[in-house]
Amino acid sequence: MHVVIMGCGRVGSTLARSLEERNHTVSVIDSDPDAFRRLGPSFNGDKVTGYGFDQEVLEKAGIRRADAFAAVSSGDNSNIIAARVARETFGIQQVVARIYDPGRAEVYQRLGITTVATVKWTADQVLRRVLPAGAEPDFRDPSGTIRVDHIQVPERWIGERTIHLQEQSRCRIAWIDRLGEGMIPTRETVIQEGDMLHLVMREEVAAHAYSVLDAGPEER
């Protein structure tokens, strides 16, 4: 892939280096040429001085051959304008914009621009770690209908087949982390000690699902 990144702060420079480590080509845009020092001497991508919503600057960064565009500068307005130019003018489908205002992020999400609301994301991460299991999901879709929860398998469910947990809890096990590897369960998969379950469920069944997890399997 070729990825164009607007913003060479901590996020942009880290993202650029991570993409290069995965053998993708990267162009980084920033209005401050000194910001490119964050990329380090080993960075091989293009460094373009300018504003990421300027079409000429985007052209210099190779936007016409780009597969994705990320607007991660410190300004909400700049990020949104640049994301819209990349998507609407140059037809880039994979566009992500960092937005500090969660309310605005939701609006642009509905317009088809993937947004990362940093303040809300950070607050959510803290919430998940300070609240009891199940109080706050690891992911909730924009409509608030579907959630994903990551839980350590309850002791009562060890030795049970995953199909029984799914039927009784009314949720689905998307995958299991087991011994450092991910696995997709089948109907015959047996839950083991130490498993991390990644559960997908509708919001309205969450309370029921957690009550079933706590109570253990029904007698058959």
N, C-alpha and C positions, 0 to 999 in steps of 0.2 A: 504494500500500500504506500501511497504518498499522502502525508497528512500535513496540513497547514495549521499552525498554532498561532493565535494572536495573544500576546502577553508572555513576557519572559520573566515573570516573578518566580516565586517558589514553586507554584503549581505548574506553570508553563514549562519551566526548565526541567523539572522532574519528569513531566510527561514526555518531553522531547527526548530526554536521555533513555527513558524506558522504552519508547518506540524504536529508537536506534538499536538498543540491545536486542530487540526482537526482529532486527533486520529490515525495518521499514525505513523509507526515506522521509525526511522531515524538513520543513521550512518554518522558521520562527520569525514572527513579526513583532517589533516593539518600537515605540516612538523614542525610547531612550537607548542609544547605542551601548551605553555602559552596562545595561541590563544583560547583554549577551555574555558577560563574564561568568554569569551563573551557569552557563552551559559547560564550562570547563574546556581544557585544551583538546580533549579527545573527541569533541563533537564534530561530526563531519557534514552536518546539514547546512542549509542556507540560512543566513541571518539577514533579514530585510528590515531596514529602518523606515518607519512610517506608521500609518494608522491602518488597522485591519479592516476598516470599512471603506477605505479608498480603493477603487477598482484597479487603478494602476499598480498600487502596492500589492494587491492580491495577485495580479498578473505576474509580477516579478517573483512572487513566492510560489508560482506554479499551480495556481488554483484550478486552471483548466485541466490539468492532469491529476488533480487531487481526488482521492477517494473519500476523504473526511476533512472536516474543519472543526477546530475547537477554539472558542473564544473564552479565554480565561484571564483576561486583564482584571484590574481592580475596579473597573467602572461598569455598572449594570447597563447604562445606556449604550456605551460603546460596544459591549458584548452583544447586546440584542441587535443593534444596527448591523454589526459585522455578520452576525449569524444569519440575518435576513438577506443581506446582500449575497452571501455565499450560497444560500439555498435558492433564493428567488431569481438572482441574476445569473449565477453560474451553474445552477442545477445540482448542487451538492446535496445528496440525500442524507448522509451521515453528518449531522451538524449538532454540536453540543455547546451550550452557553452556560457559563457560571453566573448565577444571579444571587445577590445577597438578600433581596426582598422576596420572601417565600410567596407572597400574594401575587406578585408579578410573575414569578416563576410558573405558577399554576396556569396563569393566562396564556403564556407562551407555550407551555406544554400542550395545551389544547389546540394551538395553532400548528402543531407538528414539529416544534423545535424542542429537542430534548434539553432540559435544564437541570442544573445541579444547584440547588439552593443551599449555599454553604452554611448559613446560620442555622437553618432548620435541620440540615443533615447532622451538624455537630450536636445540636440539642437532642435530636432523636437518638444519636449514638449514646449520649450520656444517659438518657431516659432508660434505654434498654439495659443498661448496666446497673442502675440504681433501683429499678422497680422489680417486683417479683416476676418470675417467669410467666409469660402469657399476658402481662399487663400492657405491653407494647410490642408489636411485631417487628421483625427485622426488615420487612418490606411491606408496603401497602400500595396498591395500584392507585393511579390518580383519581379514580372514581370512588375510592374508599370501599370497594366491594370485596376485593380479594387481598389476602394477606399471606405472607410467608413467615413462619416461625422456625427458629433453629433451637432445638432442645436436646439435652442429654437424655438418653433413654431412661425412663423411670424403672426402678428395680423390679416392680411388679410385672413389667412387660417383657423382661428378659426370657428368652426361650419360646416366645409366642411368634406365630407367623405374622408378617406384616399385613397380610390381607385381613386378618381379624382386627388389628388395630384400626385399619382404614374403615372397615365396615361399622365398627362400634363408635368410632369418634366422628365419622362423617367428614373426614379430611383425607388428603392424599399425601403419601410420602414421595416427594419429588426425587430425592436421593438420600443416601446414607453415607456419612463419613465414617470409615472403618479402618483402623490401623493406618491412618495417614493417607488413605486413598478414598476416592468417591466411587460409589456403586449405585446403580439403579436397581431397585428391588423387583423381584418377580413375585408371583403368587406364592411360591414355595420358600421365599427367603425367610429365614428365622432371625429374629432380633437378638443381638448379642450384647454382652456387657461392654460398655464403653462406646457404643454406637452414638453418633450424633445424628438426629433425625431432622430432616428439612421438610417441614409440613406446609402444604398449601391448603388453604381453607377459605370459605366465605366468612366474612366478618360476623354474620349473625350466628354462626355455629361455634365461634371461638370458645365461649363459656362452656358449652356442652363438651367440646373436644378436650379441654383441660380438665374438666371434671372426670371424664373417662380415663384420661391419662393418670390422674391421681388415684382413682379408685381401682384401677387394674382391670384385667379382662373379665368378662362375664363367664360364669360357669356354663360349660357346654355339655 
